[in-house]
Amino acid sequence: MSRAPEFITLSDAAARAVAGANSRHAALIEDAFDVLVETPGGGVSLTGDAKGRAAAKKAVQAIAARADQGLEIGEADVRVAIGNVRSGSAGAGPLPVGRRGQVAPKTKTQAEYLQALSKCELVFGLGPAGTGKTFLAVAHGAGLLLRGEVDRLIVSRPAVEAGERLGFLPGDLQAKVNPYLRPLFDALHDMMDFEQVKRFMVNDVIEVIPLAFMRGRTLNDSVIILDEAQNTTASQMLMFLTRLGHDSKMIVTGDTTQIDLPENSRSGLVDATEKLRGIKGIGLVELERGDIVRHRLVQNIVDAYERSSG
């Protein structure tokens, strides 16, 4: 079997991304597909057997495509490309485009999450703070809305206090619940400018509402997102899940280590994931500390608190 080199012509930026700092990205590709990766200028040269070269070429082309879009390429992105080739996955479908450019996964599990969002009608995304579970859900929903694949985007949260009381907040009901919905507005504003979000909300194309306002509704042709779902009761979760209408997609996110319900209340998120795990058409992705993509200190903080409570 021929082991002659195969040359792939790439832009300079793409070739640098494939090589990586100190050739680290190239080394990952070499180890994954048993090939030799060289960057002699003008592209990438692959040496190995035909099967290895073909697989490595797919990974190289995926990395190069992202680099040519102006996206920063890290080791996680290279591992995702390798994993997609190994699994035969074509990726997560059209990736949403936000105000800072195309939204792309930063870790392998985030890529799996986006793939589940593109394939499943109901997806549970679990994980600690900073893993991107809420942002990617909102980004995916906003992308579907902006591409005209759904008519509406509804994002919701249970209004459960973490050591504070709603009654002490000033203003009417809307003013009281706005602080609980602020993270969802933040995610939306990362995807669209303020005026676009405002216009969509005035026209009821986008709704950002407390969970209690979902009762009695059936939502068709929509993306429906429930955030902080660990703070729902089992009956609230059932109420939410049964809002799913025709040609709609539902995304449920939460962190089962941050439950603010009374001690004698069972989390609806825990209950639902136990009962629905393994059902066809339902995706369940569990992000972990290694998927934290906020400031580098966030992961250290999460680790420190887990050690102290252990």
N, C-alpha and C positions, 0 to 999 in steps of 0.2 A: 504494500500500500504506500502510495506516494507521501513523502513528508516534505515536499518542496514548499518553500515559503509562499504565502499568499499576501499580496499587498492590498490594503484598503485605503483609498485616497480620502483624506479628511482635512477639514480646516485646521489651522494651527491651534485654535482654542480647543477644538474637539480632541486633537491628538494629545495636547497637554492634559486634558481631563482624563483620557484613557490611561495615560502613563501615571498621573498622580504625583504628589510630592515624594521624592526619593523612590520613584517607581513603585509605590505601594499599591496603587490600583492595578497596575500591570501584573504585579505578583499575585494578587487575588485571582485574576483571570487565569494566570498560568496554573496555579494550584487547582482551580476548579475544573479546567478542561484539559490539563496535561499538554499544554502548548507553550511555546516560547513567544513572548510578546516583545517586539522591538519598535522603536519610533525613530526611524532613520531620517525623518524630515518629509513633510507633505502627507503624512498618514501613518498607518500602523502596519507592521509586518507580522504575520502569524505563521509559525512553523510547528508542525505536528501532523498527526494522521488526519485523514479527511473528516472523520466524525468530530474530532476535537476542534479542528479549524472551523467547521461549520457552526458548531455551538458557540465558540468564542466570538465568531464574526457577528452573530446575533446580539450578543452582549455588548460588544464594541459599538455596534450601530445604535443600540438603544442609549448607551451612554453619550455617544456623539450627538444624537438627536437632541438630548436634553441640554448638552453644552451649547449647541448652536442656537438654542432658544434663550441663551443668556442665563441659564440656571447654574448655580454653584453645584459642583459635583463633589460629594464627600464619600467616604468609605461605605456608608450606609447605602448610598445610591448605587454603588457598584455591586454591593451584595444583593440588593433588590433585583438589579438587572440579571445577575447570575442566577438567582433563585427563579426568576420568571422563565429563563431559558430552560432550566432543569425541569420545571413543572409543566412546561409547554404553555404557560399562560401568556396571553397577549397583553397583559397589563390590566389596568382598571378602567379601560374605556376612555372617552374624552375627559381630560383633567380640567377642573374648573380654573378660570382665569380671574385673579383678583386684581386689586389696584396696584399691587407690587409685582404683577406678572403671574405666570402659571403656578397654580398650587400643586406641589408635588410631595410625595412621601419622603420622609427623612430616615425612616427605619424600615426594616423588612416587615414588621408587624403593621406599621401604618400602611404599607402597600397592600397587605392582606385585607386591611380594613376597607381601603378604597375599592378593592376588588369585590368584597362582600357588598358594599354599597351599590355597586354597579349591577350586581347579579341578583340580589335578594330583595323581596318586597318588604321584609321586616328584618332589621339588623339591630343587635344589641352591641354597643361598644363600651366595654368596661375598662377602667384603668385609673391610676392616680392622677393628681393634678399635673398639668404640663405635658401630657402625652398626646395632645392634639385631638382627643376624641370629640370634643364639642366643635372646635374650629373646622375639622375636616367634615363633620356632619353638615354644618351650616354651609360650608363651601360647596359641598356636593349638591345640596338642595338649591342653593343660589345658582349654581351652574345649570342645573336642569331647568330652573325657572327662566334664566336669561336665554337659554337655547330654545325655549318654547316647548319643552317636552312635558311640562306640567303647567297648570294655570295658576297655582297658588303655593305659597310657602308659609306654613304655620309652625312657629317655634314656641315652646311652652316650658314652664318650670313649676314645680310645686312651691307654694309660698310657705316654706318651713323655716323657722328662725334657727340660727346657730348661736344660741345664747342671748338673743335679743328678742324684743317683742314688737310685732307690727303695730299694735295699738299706740305705742309711744311715738311713732313717726308722724310728722305733721302732714296735713293735707287730706284730700279726698282719697277714695279707694285706689284710683289710678296712681296718685302720687305715692301712696303707701307701697304698692307692689313694684313700682319702677326700679327701686334698688335691687330687687331680686332678679329682674329681667335684664339688668345692665350688661352682664357678660354676653348675652345673646345679641344685643345691639352692637356691642364691640365687634363681635365676629362678623355681623352683617356689614358693618362699615369697613371692614378689611376687604370685603368683596365688592362693594359698591360705594359710590360717593353719597354724601349725606342727603343731597336733594333727590337722588334716585330712590333711596330707601324711603324717604318721607313721602314721595309721590306714590310709591307702591303701597305704602301703609294707608294713605288717604283713600286709595281706590280698593282697599281690602285685598290686594294682590299678596301682600305680606301682612301677617298678623304675628305679634309678639304678645302672648297672653298668659295669665296664670292658668295652671292646670284645671282649677275649678270651673273655668269658663268653657271647658271642652265638653262638659256633660250635655247629653242629648243631641249632639251633632253627628252627622255622617259626612265624611270629607272625601269627595271624589276628585280625581285629576290633581292631586296635591302631594307635596312632600310635607310630612308631619313629624316634627322633631320634639322629643321630650328630653330635657336636660336635667341633671341632678336627680335622676329617677330613683336613686337609693332612698330618697326621702318621700317616696309614695308608699301608701299602704297597699296591701294585696288587692283590696276592692277598688282603690283608685287606679292601680295599674290595669286591672281588668276593664274598667271604664274607658281608659285611654286606648288600649289595644283594640277595643271593639268600635272605635271611631273610624277604623280603616275602611275606605270606600273603594269603588272601582277605579282602576288605573292610578292608584296612589301608592306611595312608598312611605314607610314609617321607620324612624330611627330613634332608638332609645339609648341614652348615654348616662353613665353614672360611675361612682366610685364606692364600692361596697365597704371600704374602710372608713368612710366619712358619713355615717348614718346619724342624722340628728333627730330621729323619731324618739318618742318615749320608750323606755327600756322594755316595756311589755308589748310593743308593736313590732310586727315582723315586716321587714322591708319588702315592698312589692317588687323591687328589682331582683332581689335574691330569690323570691318565690317564683317569679316568672322565668328566670333563667334555669332554675331547676326543673320546672314543669315543661318548658318548651325546647330545651336542648335536644338537638338531633332531629327536629321536625324539618322536613324538606321545605325549602323556600325561606327558612329563617336562618340568618347568619348570626354567629356569636363570636366576637373577636375580643380577646383579653390582652390589652396593652399592659406593659410592665414598666418598672422603673427605668430600664434601659431605653425606653421609648420617649422619655422626657426630653422635650425639645425647647423648653424655655431657657432662661438664663442658666448657665452651668451650675450655679449655686442651688437651684431648685431641687435637683436630684440629690445633692448632698444634704439638704434640709430634710427631704423625705426620708432618706436613709437614717439620719440622726434621730428623728422622731420615732422611727420604727425600732431602732436599737434600744431607745430609752423605755419603750413600752413593752419590750420583749422580756 
